[in-house]
Structure formats: structure tokens, C-alpha cells
């Protein structure tokens, strides 16, 4: 379970996010930050759990998942009840080498082959640059992400 996730304020200007209904936005934010979320961006969320957490009908949650997936914000597998938040590592990447190694181990716990493939591909496509001081134990890090937004511009990486 991920105890801490980053949600950038630019999510409120993302075309894909603001194109969702208010109810679907709540479901997306839930998927990003619920107690079922992991450090690899994959949450195992049976519809009954989410419906109870969000206090809405199970069918409403399932329909919202379909719309959010159609918007390109998630990848869902109804058979394993797993959901991957697309572009997770642009905003919640590893903070150091040890963290990155731990993330690789967590991928093995993902039951859905299709979700594991998408999540590992997104992780592998990223380059995480850690300062030399990070290797010595400092928590400071450097990443090439100035100006990242959730918007729809091709050079930006929207959630």
C-alpha cells in the first residue's frame, strides 16, 4: 500500500481529467490515492470495495472505470480487479536506487499480465537520475521534470 502519493495541482487543467464528469473525477482521484494503491500505481480494487468507500452503487463505479479508461487515464482489468494509473511514474517515481529496486519486486505481485506489461513498460521508459549524494544516504534528488503538467500537450506527460 502506498502511504503517500503526489497529485499535482495541474490536474485541474488536464483536458483528459476535466473532460470527465465530476463523479468520474472523484473515482479517478480515489484510484490515485486510495488505501489500496501501491507504489507501482496498481491498486487491487474490487468494485464492492470502491462502491463502499465512495458510497455509491457498484454499477456506477464500474461504469466510471470504463469512462476513465476510455479517457486514457487508467488501465483496468476486471478479472483481477486491478487498476493501473497511467503515467504514474511521472509523478510518483522512485526517490532513490533502493526504492527503484523495491518497485521492480512489487511488479511481480501484479496478477494481471496486461496491467503488469503496461506498468513495467512505463517504468522502463523512464530514466530516474539520482544525485551522487543520494547514494550516500541523502534524501535529495534531481529529476528532469521542470514544468510537468497534466495537460494534453504532447511534450507534457498528463496523468
Backbone as CSV, one residue per row, in Angstrom:
resi,resn,N_x,N_y,N_z,CA_x,CA_y,CA_z,C_x,C_y,C_z
1,UNK,0.845,-1.168,0.000,0.000,0.000,0.000,0.897,1.240,0.000
2,UNK,0.564,2.178,-0.830,1.285,3.448,-0.866,0.685,4.362,0.200
3,UNK,1.511,4.852,1.085,1.014,5.739,2.137,0.983,7.184,1.689
4,UNK,1.716,7.468,0.633,1.863,8.839,0.177,1.915,8.834,-1.342
5,UNK,1.107,9.651,-1.977,1.157,9.814,-3.435,1.129,11.304,-3.752
6,UNK,1.662,11.642,-4.911,1.663,13.029,-5.345,0.543,13.255,-6.342
7,UNK,-0.212,14.296,-6.127,-1.197,14.768,-7.090,-0.828,16.216,-7.398
8,UNK,-0.416,16.472,-8.608,-0.030,17.822,-8.982,-1.270,18.678,-9.201
9,UNK,-1.193,19.939,-8.817,-2.345,20.833,-8.954,-2.735,21.041,-10.410
10,UNK,-1.819,20.794,-11.328,-2.127,20.961,-12.753,-3.131,19.924,-13.262
11,UNK,-3.485,18.965,-12.432,-4.504,18.002,-12.839,-5.805,18.725,-13.197
12,UNK,-6.048,19.869,-12.553,-7.294,20.606,-12.752,-7.337,21.318,-14.097
13,UNK,-6.243,21.301,-14.854,-6.238,21.881,-16.201,-6.010,20.823,-17.271
14,UNK,-5.908,19.573,-16.883,-5.721,18.480,-17.830,-7.000,18.268,-18.641
15,UNK,-6.878,18.292,-19.948,-8.048,18.090,-20.806,-8.720,16.754,-20.572
16,UNK,-7.911,15.711,-20.377,-8.494,14.386,-20.154,-9.217,14.322,-18.813
17,UNK,-8.672,14.982,-17.814,-9.296,14.966,-16.487,-10.552,15.838,-16.460
18,UNK,-10.456,17.062,-16.974,-11.633,17.938,-16.914,-12.717,17.501,-17.892
19,UNK,-12.365,16.629,-18.828,-13.364,16.075,-19.734,-14.256,15.034,-19.073
20,UNK,-13.862,14.592,-17.875,-14.675,13.629,-17.123,-15.775,14.364,-16.358
21,UNK,-16.812,13.638,-16.027,-17.851,14.215,-15.164,-17.269,14.388,-13.760
22,UNK,-17.933,15.171,-12.945,-17.478,15.362,-11.565,-17.398,14.026,-10.832
23,UNK,-18.392,13.182,-11.027,-18.412,11.884,-10.355,-17.240,11.015,-10.798
24,UNK,-16.903,11.049,-12.086,-15.776,10.265,-12.589,-14.447,10.829,-12.106
25,UNK,-14.371,12.139,-11.935,-13.144,12.741,-11.391,-12.900,12.238,-9.968
26,UNK,-13.963,12.137,-9.190,-13.831,11.627,-7.827,-13.311,10.191,-7.856
27,UNK,-13.822,9.380,-8.761,-13.362,7.995,-8.868,-11.883,7.971,-9.258
28,UNK,-11.477,8.812,-10.200,-10.071,8.847,-10.596,-9.183,9.262,-9.424
29,UNK,-9.573,10.296,-8.706,-8.781,10.725,-7.547,-8.736,9.626,-6.483
30,UNK,-9.838,8.911,-6.336,-9.870,7.764,-5.428,-8.852,6.712,-5.871
31,UNK,-8.833,6.394,-7.154,-7.902,5.383,-7.656,-6.453,5.802,-7.446
32,UNK,-6.187,7.078,-7.544,-4.826,7.594,-7.341,-4.400,7.532,-5.881
33,UNK,-5.339,7.712,-4.982,-4.961,7.937,-3.590,-5.587,7.000,-2.564
34,UNK,-6.328,6.010,-2.993,-6.998,5.130,-2.023,-5.986,4.253,-1.281
35,UNK,-6.430,3.691,-0.185,-5.555,2.856,0.627,-5.141,1.566,-0.090
36,UNK,-5.767,1.246,-1.203,-5.443,0.042,-1.950,-4.320,0.296,-2.965
37,UNK,-3.945,1.552,-3.160,-2.936,1.922,-4.150,-1.557,1.465,-3.684
38,UNK,-0.723,1.065,-4.644,0.634,0.620,-4.334,1.648,1.601,-4.896
39,UNK,2.903,1.383,-4.580,3.952,2.279,-5.065,4.253,2.085,-6.546
40,UNK,3.616,1.114,-7.199,3.787,0.931,-8.646,2.576,1.454,-9.413
41,UNK,1.647,2.099,-8.722,0.489,2.679,-9.398,-0.609,1.690,-9.699
42,UNK,-0.503,0.478,-9.161,-1.522,-0.546,-9.371,-2.268,-0.764,-8.064
43,UNK,-3.569,-0.604,-8.137,-4.426,-0.847,-6.976,-5.310,-2.053,-7.274
44,UNK,-5.438,-2.918,-6.298,-6.414,-4.003,-6.417,-7.666,-3.497,-5.718
45,UNK,-8.673,-3.179,-6.542,-9.882,-2.541,-6.032,-11.120,-3.269,-6.558
46,UNK,-11.582,-4.290,-5.835,-12.852,-4.891,-6.230,-13.952,-3.825,-6.217
47,UNK,-14.868,-3.914,-7.143,-15.926,-2.910,-7.268,-16.699,-2.737,-5.961
48,UNK,-16.889,-3.807,-5.228,-17.620,-3.705,-3.953,-16.856,-2.846,-2.954
49,UNK,-15.520,-2.971,-2.922,-14.709,-2.136,-2.026,-14.882,-0.668,-2.380
50,UNK,-14.693,-0.371,-3.661,-14.764,1.017,-4.111,-16.159,1.587,-3.890
51,UNK,-17.173,0.792,-4.195,-18.549,1.265,-4.004,-18.788,1.610,-2.538
52,UNK,-18.285,0.774,-1.644,-18.441,1.050,-0.210,-17.639,2.290,0.193
53,UNK,-16.398,2.371,-0.265,-15.554,3.521,0.078,-16.145,4.832,-0.431
54,UNK,-16.686,4.801,-1.643,-17.201,6.013,-2.282,-18.687,6.255,-2.011
55,UNK,-19.319,5.295,-1.336,-20.744,5.373,-1.028,-21.578,5.596,-2.281
56,UNK,-21.354,4.699,-3.255,-22.140,4.739,-4.489,-22.381,3.316,-4.957
57,UNK,-23.236,3.180,-5.930,-23.590,1.845,-6.436,-22.403,1.207,-7.148
58,UNK,-22.307,-0.096,-7.007,-21.223,-0.852,-7.647,-21.221,-0.640,-9.155
59,UNK,-22.408,-0.664,-9.766,-22.515,-0.455,-11.209,-22.027,0.920,-11.639
60,UNK,-22.255,1.932,-10.801,-21.763,3.283,-11.101,-20.247,3.311,-11.118
61,UNK,-19.630,2.609,-10.164,-18.171,2.556,-10.123,-17.624,1.860,-11.370
62,UNK,-18.226,0.751,-11.758,-17.767,0.004,-12.930,-17.901,0.853,-14.195
63,UNK,-19.005,1.553,-14.321,-19.192,2.434,-15.476,-18.163,3.561,-15.488
64,UNK,-17.874,4.107,-14.320,-16.870,5.176,-14.220,-15.506,4.654,-14.640
65,UNK,-15.155,3.441,-14.217,-13.875,2.845,-14.633,-13.769,2.797,-16.153
66,UNK,-14.838,2.385,-16.798,-14.829,2.288,-18.262,-14.613,3.651,-18.912
67,UNK,-15.274,4.670,-18.392,-15.116,6.019,-18.954,-13.718,6.577,-18.701
68,UNK,-13.187,6.326,-17.513,-11.851,6.818,-17.176,-10.797,6.095,-18.012
69,UNK,-11.010,4.818,-18.246,-10.082,4.072,-19.100,-10.172,4.575,-20.539
70,UNK,-11.378,4.861,-21.005,-11.549,5.410,-22.360,-10.860,6.758,-22.504
71,UNK,-10.755,7.508,-21.419,-10.071,8.803,-21.438,-8.548,8.636,-21.420
72,UNK,-8.082,7.409,-21.234,-6.645,7.146,-21.252,-5.943,7.410,-19.933
73,UNK,-6.708,7.506,-18.854,-6.105,7.810,-17.562,-5.742,6.571,-16.750
74,UNK,-6.361,5.444,-17.061,-6.087,4.205,-16.339,-6.076,3.030,-17.307
75,UNK,-5.588,1.913,-16.814,-5.719,0.611,-17.479,-6.344,-0.287,-16.426
76,UNK,-7.480,-0.892,-16.728,-8.193,-1.716,-15.753,-8.315,-3.153,-16.240
77,UNK,-8.317,-4.080,-15.302,-8.547,-5.492,-15.587,-9.645,-5.968,-14.642
78,UNK,-10.832,-6.178,-15.179,-11.982,-6.572,-14.357,-11.822,-7.978,-13.783
79,UNK,-11.006,-8.823,-14.423,-10.842,-10.197,-13.930,-10.010,-10.252,-12.648
80,UNK,-9.008,-9.391,-12.548,-8.162,-9.375,-11.355,-8.512,-8.223,-10.421
81,UNK,-9.429,-7.365,-10.844,-9.822,-6.186,-10.063,-8.662,-5.222,-9.843
82,UNK,-7.723,-5.200,-10.785,-6.574,-4.313,-10.667,-6.723,-3.135,-11.622
83,UNK,-6.213,-1.992,-11.179,-6.258,-0.767,-11.970,-4.878,-0.118,-11.891
84,UNK,-4.331,0.233,-13.051,-3.062,0.961,-13.104,-3.342,2.396,-13.513
85,UNK,-2.823,3.343,-12.761,-2.948,4.758,-13.087,-1.847,5.080,-14.099
86,UNK,-2.273,5.418,-15.321,-1.319,5.696,-16.402,-0.408,6.853,-16.026
87,UNK,0.828,6.790,-16.482,1.851,7.817,-16.234,2.166,8.001,-14.749
88,UNK,1.941,6.974,-13.980,2.168,7.009,-12.535,3.585,7.467,-12.190
89,UNK,4.563,6.950,-12.914,5.957,7.205,-12.551,6.439,8.602,-12.927
90,UNK,5.649,9.333,-13.704,5.990,10.723,-13.974,5.796,11.571,-12.728
91,UNK,4.944,11.129,-11.843,4.605,11.909,-10.660,4.961,11.202,-9.358
92,UNK,5.093,9.905,-9.394,5.371,9.117,-8.196,6.515,8.141,-8.432
93,UNK,7.549,8.625,-9.076,8.706,7.778,-9.364,9.519,7.480,-8.120
94,UNK,10.459,6.564,-8.255,11.297,6.210,-7.112,12.158,7.392,-6.684
95,UNK,12.437,7.457,-5.398,13.223,8.559,-4.857,14.709,8.231,-4.761
96,UNK,15.042,6.953,-4.883,16.449,6.552,-4.846,16.588,5.158,-5.453
97,UNK,17.804,4.684,-5.562,18.068,3.382,-6.188,17.414,2.235,-5.431
98,UNK,17.458,2.275,-4.113,16.857,1.214,-3.307,15.344,1.168,-3.529
99,UNK,14.727,2.339,-3.589,13.293,2.431,-3.856,12.974,1.849,-5.236
100,UNK,13.791,2.163,-6.233,13.589,1.637,-7.589,13.678,0.112,-7.595
101,UNK,14.631,-0.437,-6.876,14.774,-1.893,-6.802,13.548,-2.516,-6.134
102,UNK,13.014,-1.848,-5.113,11.810,-2.340,-4.442,10.606,-2.327,-5.363
103,UNK,10.512,-1.296,-6.187,9.411,-1.205,-7.149,9.447,-2.384,-8.113
104,UNK,10.631,-2.731,-8.578,10.756,-3.860,-9.506,10.227,-5.148,-8.885
105,UNK,10.442,-5.337,-7.594,9.935,-6.528,-6.909,8.417,-6.510,-6.801
106,UNK,7.843,-5.334,-6.609,6.384,-5.227,-6.448,5.659,-5.566,-7.750
107,UNK,6.296,-5.320,-8.885,5.671,-5.686,-10.166,5.304,-7.168,-10.198
108,UNK,6.084,-8.006,-9.537,5.810,-9.445,-9.516,4.494,-9.775,-8.824
109,UNK,4.005,-8.875,-7.976,2.762,-9.108,-7.246,1.519,-8.762,-8.068
110,UNK,1.704,-8.097,-9.197,0.576,-7.715,-10.049,0.085,-8.971,-10.764
111,UNK,-1.168,-9.311,-10.549,-1.723,-10.544,-11.115,-2.054,-10.422,-12.600
112,UNK,-2.520,-9.276,-13.016,-2.921,-9.071,-14.411,-1.686,-8.931,-15.300
113,UNK,-1.577,-9.827,-16.270,-0.443,-9.749,-17.186,-0.484,-8.480,-18.025
114,UNK,-1.678,-8.072,-18.447,-1.777,-6.875,-19.289,-1.423,-5.616,-18.497
115,UNK,-1.855,-5.549,-17.267,-1.519,-4.386,-16.445,-0.039,-4.396,-16.092
116,UNK,0.496,-5.550,-15.751,1.924,-5.637,-15.446,2.750,-5.193,-16.643
117,UNK,2.340,-5.603,-17.832,3.083,-5.225,-19.043,3.077,-3.713,-19.258
118,UNK,1.916,-3.084,-19.093,1.813,-1.626,-19.279,2.612,-0.897,-18.204
119,UNK,2.457,-1.307,-16.957,3.138,-0.632,-15.849,4.655,-0.777,-15.956
120,UNK,5.134,-1.975,-16.247,6.586,-2.162,-16.352,7.151,-1.424,-17.562
121,UNK,6.374,-1.361,-18.642,6.842,-0.620,-19.822,6.965,0.869,-19.495
122,UNK,5.984,1.414,-18.780,6.060,2.829,-18.410,7.229,3.077,-17.459
123,UNK,7.464,2.159,-16.527,8.588,2.309,-15.602,9.911,2.227,-16.357
124,UNK,10.030,1.266,-17.249,11.268,1.071,-18.008,11.571,2.233,-18.939
125,UNK,10.542,2.913,-19.400,10.728,4.038,-20.323,11.250,5.284,-19.620
126,UNK,11.165,5.326,-18.308,11.604,6.498,-17.549,13.076,6.366,-17.193
127,UNK,13.745,7.495,-17.091,15.098,7.482,-16.542,15.056,8.334,-15.288
128,UNK,15.459,7.743,-14.203,15.449,8.422,-12.920,16.889,8.750,-12.572
129,UNK,17.174,10.011,-12.443,18.533,10.461,-12.149,18.637,10.811,-10.673
130,UNK,19.495,10.096,-9.984,19.702,10.354,-8.567,21.080,10.979,-8.396
131,UNK,21.170,11.983,-7.529,22.448,12.631,-7.273,23.392,11.663,-6.586
132,UNK,24.679,11.929,-6.715,25.667,11.098,-6.030,25.442,11.108,-4.531
133,UNK,24.978,12.239,-3.986,24.721,12.305,-2.551,23.601,11.343,-2.155
134,UNK,22.726,11.015,-3.103,21.639,10.079,-2.821,22.206,8.708,-2.483
135,UNK,23.250,8.322,-3.170,23.857,7.025,-2.923,24.438,6.983,-1.512
136,UNK,24.905,8.127,-1.019,25.475,8.195,0.328,24.397,8.310,1.396
137,UNK,23.134,8.430,1.019,22.068,8.429,2.013,21.268,9.713,2.105
138,UNK,21.666,10.764,1.400,20.885,11.994,1.425,19.555,11.760,0.736
139,UNK,18.527,12.441,1.190,17.223,12.270,0.565,17.006,13.222,-0.597
140,UNK,17.996,14.042,-0.940,17.849,14.968,-2.057,17.990,14.213,-3.360
141,UNK,17.281,14.668,-4.354,17.304,14.013,-5.656,17.135,15.048,-6.749
142,UNK,17.498,14.644,-7.947,17.319,15.513,-9.096,16.601,14.712,-10.163
143,UNK,15.574,15.314,-10.743,14.858,14.667,-11.843,14.621,15.700,-12.917
144,UNK,14.554,15.244,-14.125,14.284,16.143,-15.243,12.793,16.292,-15.413
145,UNK,12.150,17.098,-14.587,10.727,17.298,-14.713,10.260,18.722,-14.447
146,UNK,11.056,19.721,-14.798,10.537,21.074,-14.575,9.322,21.338,-15.444
147,UNK,8.333,21.975,-14.872,7.168,22.380,-15.644,6.223,21.265,-16.022
148,UNK,6.341,20.084,-15.425,5.427,18.993,-15.760,4.006,19.406,-15.415
149,UNK,3.110,19.117,-16.314,1.709,19.385,-16.048,0.894,18.180,-16.489
150,UNK,-0.352,18.184,-16.139,-1.247,17.100,-16.519,-1.896,17.365,-17.868
151,UNK,-1.557,18.473,-18.507,-2.223,18.916,-19.727,-2.081,17.968,-20.888
152,UNK,-2.621,18.365,-22.013,-2.682,17.494,-23.175,-1.551,17.721,-24.172
153,UNK,-0.639,18.634,-23.894,0.434,18.892,-24.833,1.293,17.645,-24.977
154,UNK,1.754,17.380,-26.182,2.482,16.157,-26.458,3.758,16.044,-25.628
155,UNK,4.464,17.149,-25.428,5.702,17.076,-24.681,5.478,16.960,-23.179
156,UNK,4.280,17.240,-22.711,3.975,17.075,-21.306,3.425,15.674,-21.075
157,UNK,3.539,15.201,-19.867,3.075,13.852,-19.543,1.845,13.956,-18.658
158,UNK,0.647,13.889,-19.256,-0.570,14.019,-18.447,-0.863,12.755,-17.685
159,UNK,-1.474,12.918,-16.572,-1.925,11.791,-15.753,-3.054,11.095,-16.434
